[in-house]
């Protein structure tokens, strides 16, 4: 096996340094992704593809700093989307984080051991939908 020095790049993966002017010319050229990849490498071809796509510009640091989770910006829309997913798959179990009183948790842990979460689910189901639902 050949001993490679740190930073050695395998043949075909050579990093190509382009000036901004060269990159801009490449982005406006008629070369295909494959042609760019063969001549300049995969990373350059991907960057050119991004630059050519007007619907997917790279975000600036200022734009990234202003980004917020969708639940903060449109809480009603996100909550309705989640409800819709649950309605479409009502039997699918959903994993949630839920604060419980310590005595309730101890009751289910002591009574059911490793199966406590299924017993808790059945108890909640009966409380909400009636005894015949379990």
C-alpha positions in Angstrom: 0.0 0.0 0.0 1.3 3.4 -0.9 2.1 5.8 1.9 0.2 9.0 1.3 1.1 12.3 2.9 -1.6 14.1 4.8 -3.6 16.2 2.3 -2.9 13.9 -0.6 -5.9 13.7 -3.0 -6.6 10.6 -5.0 -6.3 10.9 -8.8 -9.6 12.1 -10.3 -10.5 14.0 -7.1 -8.0 16.8 -7.5 -9.3 20.1 -6.1 -9.4 22.8 -8.7 -9.0 26.4 -7.6 -11.0 28.8 -9.7 -11.1 32.5 -9.5 -14.6 34.1 -9.1 -14.4 35.2 -12.7 -13.6 31.7 -14.0 -16.3 30.2 -11.8 -18.9 32.8 -13.2 -17.9 31.9 -16.7 -18.2 28.2 -16.0 -21.7 28.8 -14.4 -22.9 30.6 -17.6 -21.3 28.1 -20.0 -23.1 25.4 -21.9 -21.1 22.6 -20.2 -23.1 19.8 -18.7 -22.7 18.6 -15.1 -20.8 15.5 -16.3 -18.4 17.6 -18.5 -17.7 20.0 -15.6 -17.2 17.0 -13.2 -14.7 15.3 -15.5 -12.7 18.5 -16.1 -12.9 20.2 -12.7 -14.2 17.6 -10.2 -17.4 16.8 -8.4 -17.4 19.7 -5.9 -17.0 22.3 -8.7 -19.8 20.6 -10.7 -22.1 20.7 -7.7 -21.3 24.4 -7.0 -21.9 25.3 -10.6 -25.3 23.5 -10.4 -26.2 25.5 -7.4 -25.1 28.7 -9.0 -27.2 27.9 -12.1 -30.4 27.3 -10.1 -32.3 30.6 -9.6 -34.7 28.9 -7.2 -32.0 27.7 -4.8 -29.6 30.5 -4.1 -27.0 30.0 -1.4 -28.1 31.6 1.8 -26.1 34.5 3.3 -25.0 34.4 6.9 -27.5 37.2 7.6 -30.3 35.1 6.1 -29.2 32.0 8.1 -29.2 34.1 11.3 -32.8 35.2 10.7 -34.1 31.6 10.2 -36.5 30.2 12.7 -38.2 26.9 13.1 -41.5 26.6 11.3 -43.4 25.9 14.6 -42.3 29.4 15.8 -43.3 31.2 12.6 -46.5 29.3 11.6 -47.6 27.4 14.7 -51.2 26.8 13.6 -50.0 25.5 10.2 -47.5 23.1 11.6 -49.9 21.8 14.3 -52.6 21.2 11.7 -50.0 19.3 9.5 -49.1 17.1 12.5 -52.8 16.5 13.3 -53.4 15.6 9.7 -50.6 13.1 9.7 -51.9 11.5 12.9 -55.4 11.3 11.5 -54.2 9.5 8.4 -52.3 7.0 10.5 -54.3 6.8 13.8 -52.9 3.4 14.7 -49.3 4.3 14.3 -47.6 5.1 17.6 -46.1 8.5 17.9 -43.1 9.1 20.2 -43.5 12.1 22.4 -41.8 13.7 25.3 -44.3 14.1 28.1 -43.7 15.4 31.7 -45.5 13.1 34.1 -46.0 13.4 37.9 -43.4 11.2 39.6 -46.1 9.1 41.5 -47.8 8.3 38.1 -44.5 7.2 36.5 -43.6 5.1 39.6 -47.0 3.4 39.5 -46.6 2.3 35.9 -42.9 1.4 36.3 -43.5 -0.7 39.4 -46.6 -2.4 38.0 -45.5 -3.2 34.5 -41.7 -3.1 34.4 -40.3 -2.8 30.9 -43.8 -2.8 29.4 -44.9 0.2 31.3 -45.3 2.5 28.3 -47.9 0.1 26.7 -49.9 0.0 29.9 -49.8 3.8 30.1 -51.0 4.0 26.5 -53.9 1.5 27.2 -54.9 3.5 30.4 -55.0 6.8 28.5 -56.9 5.2 25.6 -59.6 3.9 28.1 -59.8 7.2 29.8 -60.3 9.1 26.5 -62.3 6.6 24.4 -64.0 4.4 27.1 -63.3 0.9 28.6 -64.2 -0.9 25.4 -61.5 0.8 23.4 -58.6 -1.2 24.9 
